[in-house]
Amino acid sequence: MSERAGFLVAGQLRCVTCAVSYPPLLYRSFKTAAVVGTVLVTINLGPSIIAGELPYSALWKVPLNYLVPFCVATWGALGNARSNPS
């Protein structure tokens, strides 16, 4: 690990798998996804949901509205924790 780039998470150099599975990082990403995903669902599908006419074709969009902010938050945290070899 000392020869390769890693991620400095909680003061320890970690591999990508260890960094991504670090519970506080996941918790923060889940919280971000919950807030931003709910806002996106409200913006994109709110009128349909309120009218009770949510089309079946829109059901795949709901998980994506949560998945995208989760991935962005995780990617941003990993990018910020990136440690380059000296």
C-alpha positions as CSV (number, residue, x, y, z in Angstrom):
1,M,0.0,0.0,0.0
2,S,2.9,2.3,0.6
3,E,3.8,2.4,-3.1
4,R,0.4,3.1,-4.4
5,A,-2.1,5.9,-3.9
6,G,-4.7,5.4,-1.3
7,F,-7.3,7.2,0.6
8,L,-6.6,8.9,3.9
9,V,-9.7,8.2,6.0
10,A,-9.8,8.8,9.7
11,G,-6.1,9.3,9.8
12,Q,-5.4,5.9,8.2
13,L,-4.3,5.2,4.6
14,R,-6.9,2.8,3.2
15,C,-7.5,1.0,-0.1
16,V,-10.6,2.0,-2.2
17,T,-12.7,-1.0,-0.9
18,C,-11.8,-0.1,2.8
19,A,-12.5,3.6,2.2
20,V,-15.8,3.0,0.5
21,S,-17.0,0.6,3.2
22,Y,-16.0,3.0,6.1
23,P,-19.2,3.3,8.1
24,P,-19.0,7.1,8.9
25,L,-18.4,7.8,5.2
26,L,-21.4,5.6,4.2
27,Y,-23.6,7.2,6.8
28,R,-22.8,10.7,5.6
29,S,-23.5,9.7,2.0
30,F,-26.8,8.1,2.9
31,K,-27.9,11.2,4.8
32,T,-27.0,13.3,1.7
33,A,-28.8,11.0,-0.6
34,A,-31.9,11.0,1.6
35,V,-32.2,14.8,1.6
36,V,-31.2,15.5,-2.0
37,G,-33.0,12.4,-3.3
38,T,-36.3,13.5,-1.6
39,V,-35.9,17.0,-3.1
40,L,-35.3,15.6,-6.5
41,V,-38.3,13.2,-6.3
42,T,-40.5,16.1,-5.2
43,I,-39.3,18.3,-8.0
44,N,-39.5,15.6,-10.7
45,L,-42.5,13.5,-9.7
46,G,-44.3,15.6,-7.1
47,P,-47.3,16.7,-9.2
48,S,-47.8,13.1,-10.4
49,I,-47.5,11.7,-6.8
50,I,-50.0,14.3,-5.5
51,A,-52.4,13.6,-8.3
52,G,-52.1,9.8,-7.6
53,E,-51.2,9.2,-11.2
54,L,-47.6,8.1,-10.9
55,P,-46.9,6.2,-14.2
56,Y,-45.3,2.8,-14.0
57,S,-42.6,4.0,-16.3
58,A,-41.5,6.6,-13.6
59,L,-40.8,4.0,-10.9
60,W,-37.3,3.4,-12.1
61,K,-36.6,7.1,-11.7
62,V,-37.2,7.2,-7.9
63,P,-34.3,4.9,-7.0
64,L,-32.0,6.9,-9.4
65,N,-33.0,10.1,-7.6
66,Y,-31.4,8.6,-4.5
67,L,-28.6,6.7,-6.1
68,V,-27.0,9.6,-7.9
69,P,-26.6,11.9,-4.9
70,F,-25.2,8.9,-2.9
71,C,-22.6,8.3,-5.6
72,V,-21.7,11.9,-5.9
73,A,-21.3,12.3,-2.1
74,T,-19.2,9.2,-1.9
75,W,-17.1,10.2,-4.9
76,G,-16.5,13.7,-3.4
77,A,-15.5,12.3,-0.1
78,L,-13.1,9.9,-1.7
79,G,-11.7,12.6,-3.9
80,N,-11.1,14.8,-0.9
81,A,-9.4,11.9,0.9
82,R,-7.1,11.0,-2.0
83,S,-3.5,10.5,-1.0
84,N,-0.9,10.5,-3.8
85,P,2.4,8.6,-3.3
86,S,5.4,10.8,-2.6
